[in-house]
Amino acid sequence: MTVGGITLTAWAVDTARWGWLPDWLVDRIWWVPVAVACYSVVKLVVAPRWRYRVYRWEVTADVVYTRKGWISRTWQLVPITRLQTVDHTQGWLERLFDLATVEIQTASHAGSSTIKGLPEAQARQLSEELAARAGQLRSDAT
């Protein structure tokens, strides 16, 4: 996408008519690919490292803990007895890198949780394990 944006900007600077833009902006139109490149570096280098530092999850015998958030952090505690569905999903980009997402859902929207970026085999094993454990711990309480 970044290469396409740079190519499109270069083409636009050479061939497009920019009469409707102020002169100061036309003279500095080369800032567009520079800004896109800076954004891409931050998104591809800084964001994953930051996310790795702030995103955590843990499964114990009776609770699934997840922590997320960059500025304000949120801890979610999902009791395994309250699990309704455990979904193992894999989008096209995740499939390309052999990653997957485990979505843990309860009846409450606030009780649902997501664990992203797991290796596909680990995500499959975790979802099967949680589903089996939820079936064993299921109680009649509502």
Sequence and secondary structure as in RCSB ss.txt:
>XXXX:A:sequence
MTVGGITLTAWAVDTARWGWLPDWLVDRIWWVPVAVACYSVVKLVVAPRWRYRVYRWEVTADVVYTRKGWISRTW
QLVPITRLQTVDHTQGWLERLFDLATVEIQTASHAGSSTIKGLPEAQARQLSEELAARAGQLRSDAT
>XXXX:A:secstr
 HHHHHHHHHHHHHHS  TTS HHHHHTTTHHHHHHHHHHHIIIIIHHHHHHHH EEEE SSEEEEEE SSS EE
EEEEGGG  EEEEE  HHHHHTTEEEEEEE SSTTT EEEEEEEHHHHHHHHHHHHHHHHHH  S  
